[in-house]
Amino acid sequence: MGRVKKFGVSAVAMTAIAAATTLMSLTAPAQAAPVCSTSAEIGVVGGTGWATCSGTGVTQTRVVLFCQDSSGGYTTVYGPWVANALKSNAKCSSSSWPISVGYQRI
């Protein structure tokens, strides 16, 4: 039968590993994750939608508005690219309404 070898780690080694891990985590810069918000006038004929994103790593944002018309057809409307923390707006045609809203970031 084979033997199972156990490797023990001393308390000193564990303390050194914990200290090194703590020091490495303190030296890494904290970056705020991008925060994005959207809203749309869901179900309103000719309705609008908007999106905005801000935070580290966001250069530009645009709204993506998904519209539906009475025949069941779908259209995707893109708002303009805007700078960090500004609002991008889009509008469905006068014969369609928003069914969903999203955004794109670069």
Phi and psi in degrees as GROMACS dihedral restraints (atoms count N, CA, C in turn):
[ dihedral_restraints ]
;  ai    aj    ak    al  type     phi  dphi    fc
    3     4     5     6     1   -81.9    20    10
    4     5     6     7     1   153.8    20    10
    6     7     8     9     1   -96.7    20    10
    7     8     9    10     1   148.3    20    10
    9    10    11    12     1  -101.2    20    10
   10    11    12    13     1   119.9    20    10
   12    13    14    15     1   -91.9    20    10
   13    14    15    16     1   136.9    20    10
   15    16    17    18     1  -107.9    20    10
   16    17    18    19     1   131.9    20    10
   18    19    20    21     1  -105.2    20    10
   19    20    21    22     1   119.4    20    10
   21    22    23    24     1   -92.7    20    10
   22    23    24    25     1   145.2    20    10
   24    25    26    27     1  -115.0    20    10
   25    26    27    28     1   127.3    20    10
   27    28    29    30     1   -72.1    20    10
   28    29    30    31     1   159.5    20    10
   30    31    32    33     1   -62.8    20    10
   31    32    33    34     1   -33.9    20    10
   33    34    35    36     1   -65.5    20    10
   34    35    36    37     1   -42.7    20    10
   36    37    38    39     1   -64.8    20    10
   37    38    39    40     1   -41.9    20    10
   39    40    41    42     1   -63.1    20    10
   40    41    42    43     1   -39.8    20    10
   42    43    44    45     1   -64.4    20    10
   43    44    45    46     1   -41.1    20    10
   45    46    47    48     1   -65.0    20    10
   46    47    48    49     1   -41.3    20    10
   48    49    50    51     1   -64.8    20    10
   49    50    51    52     1   -45.3    20    10
   51    52    53    54     1   -61.6    20    10
   52    53    54    55     1   -41.4    20    10
   54    55    56    57     1   -65.5    20    10
   55    56    57    58     1   -43.8    20    10
   57    58    59    60     1   -64.0    20    10
   58    59    60    61     1   -41.5    20    10
   60    61    62    63     1   -62.1    20    10
   61    62    63    64     1   -43.1    20    10
   63    64    65    66     1   -63.2    20    10
   64    65    66    67     1   -44.1    20    10
   66    67    68    69     1   -64.2    20    10
   67    68    69    70     1   -39.6    20    10
   69    70    71    72     1   -66.0    20    10
   70    71    72    73     1   -38.7    20    10
   72    73    74    75     1   -70.5    20    10
   73    74    75    76     1   -28.3    20    10
   75    76    77    78     1   -75.1    20    10
   76    77    78    79     1   -28.4    20    10
   78    79    80    81     1   -81.9    20    10
   79    80    81    82     1   -18.3    20    10
   81    82    83    84     1   -75.9    20    10
   82    83    84    85     1   128.8    20    10
   84    85    86    87     1   -69.3    20    10
   85    86    87    88     1   139.1    20    10
   87    88    89    90     1   -80.1    20    10
   88    89    90    91     1   129.0    20    10
   90    91    92    93     1  -117.4    20    10
   91    92    93    94     1   133.1    20    10
   93    94    95    96     1   -77.6    20    10
   94    95    96    97     1   130.0    20    10
   96    97    98    99     1   -68.3    20    10
   97    98    99   100     1   147.1    20    10
   99   100   101   102     1   -59.9    20    10
  100   101   102   103     1   142.7    20    10
  102   103   104   105     1  -116.8    20    10
  103   104   105   106     1   122.9    20    10
  105   106   107   108     1  -122.0    20    10
  106   107   108   109     1   147.5    20    10
  108   109   110   111     1  -134.1    20    10
  109   110   111   112     1   146.3    20    10
  111   112   113   114     1  -139.1    20    10
  112   113   114   115     1   158.5    20    10
  114   115   116   117     1  -160.2    20    10
  115   116   117   118     1   153.4    20    10
  117   118   119   120     1  -153.2    20    10
  118   119   120   121     1   157.0    20    10
  120   121   122   123     1   -86.6    20    10
  121   122   123   124     1    73.6    20    10
  123   124   125   126     1   -59.8    20    10
  124   125   126   127     1   127.7    20    10
  126   127   128   129     1    83.3    20    10
  127   128   129   130     1    -1.7    20    10
  129   130   131   132     1   -93.2    20    10
  130   131   132   133     1   121.4    20    10
  132   133   134   135     1   -59.8    20    10
  133   134   135   136     1   128.8    20    10
  135   136   137   138     1    73.7    20    10
  136   137   138   139     1    17.1    20    10
  138   139   140   141     1   -68.3    20    10
  139   140   141   142     1   164.1    20    10
  141   142   143   144     1  -116.3    20    10
  142   143   144   145     1   168.3    20    10
  144   145   146   147     1  -149.0    20    10
  145   146   147   148     1   160.9    20    10
  147   148   149   150     1  -145.4    20    10
  148   149   150   151     1   161.7    20    10
  150   151   152   153     1  -147.8    20    10
  151   152   153   154     1   148.9    20    10
  153   154   155   156     1  -147.8    20    10
  154   155   156   157     1   143.6    20    10
  156   157   158   159     1  -135.4    20    10
  157   158   159   160     1   145.2    20    10
  159   160   161   162     1  -145.3    20    10
  160   161   162   163     1   162.5    20    10
  162   163   164   165     1   122.2    20    10
  163   164   165   166     1   176.4    20    10
  165   166   167   168     1   -63.1    20    10
  166   167   168   169     1   134.3    20    10
  168   169   170   171     1    91.4    20    10
  169   170   171   172     1    -5.2    20    10
  171   172   173   174     1   -96.3    20    10
  172   173   174   175     1   120.2    20    10
  174   175   176   177     1   -99.5    20    10
  175   176   177   178     1   -51.6    20    10
  177   178   179   180     1  -144.1    20    10
  178   179   180   181     1   156.2    20    10
  180   181   182   183     1  -139.6    20    10
  181   182   183   184     1   148.5    20    10
  183   184   185   186     1  -142.4    20    10
  184   185   186   187     1   149.8    20    10
  186   187   188   189     1   -80.8    20    10
  187   188   189   190     1   146.9    20    10
  189   190   191   192     1  -123.6    20    10
  190   191   192   193     1   114.7    20    10
  192   193   194   195     1  -111.4    20    10
  193   194   195   196     1   125.8    20    10
  195   196   197   198     1  -101.7    20    10
  196   197   198   199     1   122.4    20    10
  198   199   200   201     1  -119.1    20    10
  199   200   201   202     1   151.0    20    10
  201   202   203   204     1  -129.1    20    10
  202   203   204   205     1   144.5    20    10
  204   205   206   207     1  -110.3    20    10
  205   206   207   208     1   176.5    20    10
  207   208   209   210     1   -66.1    20    10
  208   209   210   211     1   -19.6    20    10
  210   211   212   213     1   -87.8    20    10
  211   212   213   214     1    -0.4    20    10
  213   214   215   216     1    91.9    20    10
  214   215   216   217     1     3.6    20    10
  216   217   218   219     1   -75.7    20    10
  217   218   219   220     1   152.6    20    10
  219   220   221   222     1  -118.6    20    10
  220   221   222   223     1   146.3    20    10
  222   223   224   225     1  -134.9    20    10
  223   224   225   226     1   141.7    20    10
  225   226   227   228     1  -108.3    20    10
  226   227   228   229     1   125.2    20    10
  228   229   230   231     1  -115.1    20    10
  229   230   231   232     1   129.8    20    10
  231   232   233   234     1  -106.4    20    10
  232   233   234   235     1   134.3    20    10
  234   235   236   237     1   -81.9    20    10
  235   236   237   238     1   174.4    20    10
  237   238   239   240     1   -72.9    20    10
  238   239   240   241     1   152.4    20    10
  240   241   242   243     1   -68.9    20    10
  241   242   243   244     1   133.5    20    10
  243   244   245   246     1  -129.1    20    10
  244   245   246   247     1   159.5    20    10
  246   247   248   249     1   -70.7    20    10
  247   248   249   250     1   166.4    20    10
  249   250   251   252     1   -47.1    20    10
  250   251   252   253     1   129.6    20    10
  252   253   254   255     1    76.1    20    10
  253   254   255   256     1     2.4    20    10
  255   256   257   258     1   -95.5    20    10
  256   257   258   259     1   163.4    20    10
  258   259   260   261     1  -100.9    20    10
  259   260   261   262     1   129.4    20    10
  261   262   263   264     1  -100.2    20    10
  262   263   264   265     1   131.8    20    10
  264   265   266   267     1  -119.2    20    10
  265   266   267   268     1   148.8    20    10
  267   268   269   270     1  -145.0    20    10
  268   269   270   271     1   159.0    20    10
  270   271   272   273     1  -136.8    20    10
  271   272   273   274     1   135.9    20    10
  273   274   275   276     1   -72.3    20    10
  274   275   276   277     1   161.8    20    10
  276   277   278   279     1   -66.1    20    10
  277   278   279   280     1   170.6    20    10
  279   280   281   282     1   -69.9    20    10
  280   281   282   283     1    -8.5    20    10
  282   283   284   285     1  -116.9    20    10
  283   284   285   286     1    15.7    20    10
  285   286   287   288     1  -138.1    20    10
  286   287   288   289     1   169.5    20    10
  288   289   290   291     1  -139.4    20    10
  289   290   291   292     1   151.9    20    10
  291   292   293   294     1   -67.0    20    10
  292   293   294   295     1   135.7    20    10
  294   295   296   297     1  -116.0    20    10
  295   296   297   298     1   -17.8    20    10
  297   298   299   300     1  -163.5    20    10
  298   299   300   301     1   158.1    20    10
  300   301   302   303     1  -139.9    20    10
  301   302   303   304     1   145.8    20    10
  303   304   305   306     1  -148.6    20    10
  304   305   306   307     1  -163.4    20    10
  306   307   308   309     1  -153.9    20    10
  307   308   309   310     1   162.2    20    10
  309   310   311   312     1  -125.3    20    10
  310   311   312   313     1   144.5    20    10
  312   313   314   315     1  -127.1    20    10
  313   314   315   316     1   147.2    20    10
